[in-house]
Amino acid sequence: MTEVQGHYYDGKTSASEVVTLRIQGQQWLLEGAQGSRHYPLEQVEVANRLGNTARHLSFPDGGRFETTDNDGIDALLHSVDRAGSSLWLHRLESHMRYVVLGVVVSIAFVWALVAHGLPAAAKAVAMQMPVSISTGLSEQVLAQLDERFFAPSQLPAETQYRLQQRFANVIAPVEQGFQFQLLFRQGGPRLGANAFALPSGLILMTDELVKLAEHDDELVAIMAHEVGHVVYRHGLRQVLQHTALGLVMTYLTGDVSSLVGALPVMLMQLGYSRAFEREADRYALDYLRSQNIPSAHFAHIMQRLDKQHDQEPGIGNYLSTHPATSERIQPFLGD
């Protein structure tokens, strides 16, 4: 008859008693210097085996039996046909190939969650949220941009008015109730020729970008691209994705400080993903074609921007969050 030596704790004091454990009929039997105890098999919880760590049994009266004789416990469980799950876990833990497989599966799950699960969930949520929810966020981001980066526009009033008229045509086909507005700012040495779309529909265009353009249709192409970001809720989706990822990391690490105050500046710190840029490019291309505007205008200003930013061909294609300019402009050169 199999017997296992170990220590019994009554759950009331820290004192332990050396006891012998065995199975008698349909009961666990503990025998020690202070007498014997009987517990029905089904009322005792047996911990699973993990390596050579101490094993314990928990009894219904609060008592606890501990032993390092894992083989003995397995033998007792085998005698009553209860060792299956425990030994299965032990086999997994004891073989390196299972450990490696577990790590690979875990990494694959996390990758799938970050690459596909969170973006899909963020899109579903963002597309259902009222535009009014993103208004406050956009106003905070605009205030941060004005405080840290932008200066008032120096463009002539007639130039601003002319571009505002073109912008009105760009947003005319949009059915959603976005609060579209085109604003001009000086980008300065840090932002230079640039344009930004905020979730509520605010489009920011720098004086430097306007001066870089050789034709108003080039700026219209940029406007349509930024409107595409708004229509497809890219800014809000980006915030939701990274907030969800931050919450996951907070759950894993217990550090919440990185999330405090992050939302107002998140749009300034995060570039759009390659998928977002391509989606906005397609929106711009469709608009230009619908208005019989040569789509090459977008390619021309993008090439000029690329040259101004001193980007050599191919640099950053895989390291940047944006696709390479040469890749992006190909669809626009087909018309």
N, C-alpha and C positions, 0 to 999 in steps of 0.2 A: 504494500500500500504506500502510495506516494505521500510524503510529508514534507512541509516547507517550514524552515525556521525563520523567524522574524520578530518584529517588535509590535506590540499592541498599544495603542493610545486610546484612552476612554473618551476623549473629546472634552473633558472637564478640567483636567490638569495637564501639565507638561510632562508628567512622569510616564515612563514607558515600562512595559512588562515583556520579558522574553517569553514567547509562546511558540507552540507548534500548530500549524494549520494543515488540515486535511479535509477531504470530503467524505461524509458518512451518509449513505442513502441519498436523500434529496436536501441535505443540509451541509453548510460549512461548519466545521467544528474547530474551535480554538481551545487549546489546553495549555495552561500555565500554572505557576505556583499558586495563583489566587483562584484556581478553579477552572471550569470549562464554560464555554459559551456556544450556543447553537443559533444559526441563522438560516432561514430558507434560501435555497440557491437563487431564486428569482428576485429576492430582496437585496442582494448584495451587488454593488457596482464594482466591476473590475476594470482598472485602468488598462488602456492598450499598451502593448510593449513598444518602446522606442529605444533601440540600441540597448545599452547596458545600464540605463538609468534605473533608479529604484522604482519598484512597482508597488502600487498600493490598492487595497480593497476598502471600500467604504461601506459601513454597516448602517442599518436603519436607525439604530439608537445613537448615532453620532460617533461611534467608535471607528477606529482606522487601524488597518494592519499594513505594515511596510516591510519589504524584503528586497534584497538584491538577487535573489534566486529566481531569475526570470524563467529559466528552463523548468524549474519545479512548478511554478504557477502554470506554465503552458501545459505541463503534463497533467495537472489537476483539471484544467479546462478541457483537455482532450478527453478525459475520462467521462465528461458529461457533455461532450460535443459543443463546447462554447469557445473554442480557440480560433475559429476561422478568421474573424476580422482582425484580431490582435496579431496573429502570425502574418497576415497579409501586409499590414503596416510595417511589421518588423522586416519582412523580406524586402519591401520597397526601400526602407531606410538603410538596409545592410548592403545593398548592391549599388555600386557607383553608377552603373548605366541607368538605373531608375532615378537616381538623384539628378544626373545630367538631364535625363528626359524631363523630369519635373521642372528643372530650371528653364529648359528650352520652352516648355509649354507655358510657364509663367511669363517669360519674356514675350512670347508670341501673343499671349492674351493682353498684356499691357500695351504692346505695340498696336494691336487691333483696336483696343479701346481708344488710344490716343489718336491714331491715324484715321479711324473710321467711326467708332462709336460716338466720341464726343462731338466731332463735326456734324454728324447726322442729327444728333440730339439738339445741338445748338441751332442748326438750320430750322428744325421743326419748331422749336420754341420761338426763335426770332421772327419767323414768318407769321406767327400767330399774335405777336405782341403789337398793341396799338402804337402808332408812331409817337403819340404824346409821351410815352414812357421814355423814349430816347431823347426827347427835347431837353430835359434837364442835364443829361449827360453831355449832349452836344454843346450846351451853353457853358458848362464847366471847362470842357476841353478848349473851346474858343477863348475863354478867359485866360487859361494857362498859356495858350499859344501867343496871345497878344502880350501877355506879361513877359514871357521868356524869349520869344523869337521874333515876332512881327513888329513892324513899324507902320504908321499910316501910309496909305497909298499916295503916290505922287503922280499917278496917271492923270492926263487931262480929262476933264469932265465929259467932253465929247467922245473920247475913246471908251470910257466906262459906259456911257449911254449906248453906244453902238454895240458893244459886246453884251450888254444887258438885253438888248433886243434879240440878238442871236440866241442867247441863253433861253429866252422865253419860248423860242421855237423848239429848242432841244427838250424842254420839259413838258411841252404841250401834249405829247402822246402818252404821258404817264398817267395812269388812272388812279393809283393809290394817293391817299391824302397826305403826302409828304409836304413839309414846309420848306420848299425850295427857295433858296436865296443865293445869289452870286455875290461874293465879297472879294474886294481887292486889298492886298497888303504888300508891303515891301518884305521880301524874304531875307534880305541881308546876306552876309557872307556864310551863315550857317545853313540856310535853306535855299537860297538862290532861286533859280527858275524851277517852280514847283506848283503843284495843285493838290488839294486835299478834299476829301468828302467826309463829312460828319454824318452820323446816323439819321438825324432828323431831316436832312436835305440841304444843309449849309454846304456850299461849295466855295472853297478858298482858292484864289488864284493870285500868284505873286506878280508884281510889276515886271520882275525879271523874265518871267515866262512870256508875258505879253510882248516885251521888247524882243525876245528871241524869235518870235513867230514872224514869218515872212508873208503870211496870208491869214485873214480872219478864219478861214475854213480850218486851218491847223488848230486854232484855239477851240473851234466848235467840236473838232474830233476829241480834244482833251476833255471838254465839257461833257460830251456824251459818255466818255469812258468813266468819268467821276459819277455821273448820274447812274450809270450801271452799277457802281459800287453801292449806291443808296438803294436802288430798286431791289437788288438782291440781298440787302441787309448785311453786307459784308462786315461793316464796322461793328454792328451789334453782335453778329455771329462770332467775330474774333474775340470780343470781350467775353461773351458767354463761354467760348471754348477755353480761353486761358484762365477764366475764373474757376471753371469746373476743374481744370487741371490743377490749379492752385489749391482748391479744396481737397482734392485727392492727395496732393503732397502734404498738405496740412494734417490730414488724417493720418498719414504714414509717419510724419516727423513730429507732429504736435506743435509746430511753429506757426502761429497765426500772424506774426508781426509783418510778414511780407505782403499780406493782403490789405493791411490797414491803409486806407487812402489811395489804393492803387487804381481804382476805376477811373477817376478824372484824368489821369495821365496815360492810361494804358494805350489809347489810340495813338498817342504821340510816339510811344516807344515800340510799337509793333508794326512791322511791315505786313502788308497783305500777303497771303500765301500765293503760290504759283497758280493754284486752281482759281482763286478769286480774281487774280489779274487776267487770266485767260477768259474768264466769264465776263468781266467788264469789257475786255477787248472785243468780244463777240457782240456785246450790246452796242458798242460804238460802231462797229462795222455794219451791223444791221441798220442803225440809224442813218449813217452816211449813205448807204445804198438806197434807203427809202426816200432820201432827199436829193438823190442824184448828185451828191457831192463826191468828188473823186476821193476814194479811200486812201490814196497815196499821200494825202495831206498828213494823215496820222503818222505814216512811216517817216515822212520828211522831218517832222518836228521831233520825233523820237530819236532819229539819227543825229539831229543837231544837239539834243540833250545829251545823248551818249557821248558825243565828241566833247561837249563842254565839260562834262564830268570826268574826262580823261579815262574813260573805260576802254581798255583794249579789247579786241574781239575775243570772245570766249571766256574772258575773266569773269568769275562769279556765277557762271551758268548753273553750277551745282551748289555753290556755297551761298548764293544769294537767295532771298525769299522770292525774288522776282525771276521770271524766265529771262534769258538773254535777249537783248534788244533785237538781234538778228533773227531770233526765233519768233519773237512777238510780231514783227512787222511783215512776215511772209504773207499772211492772209490779206494784208492791206495792199500788197503790190500786185495782186492778181487781177484787179479791175483795170 
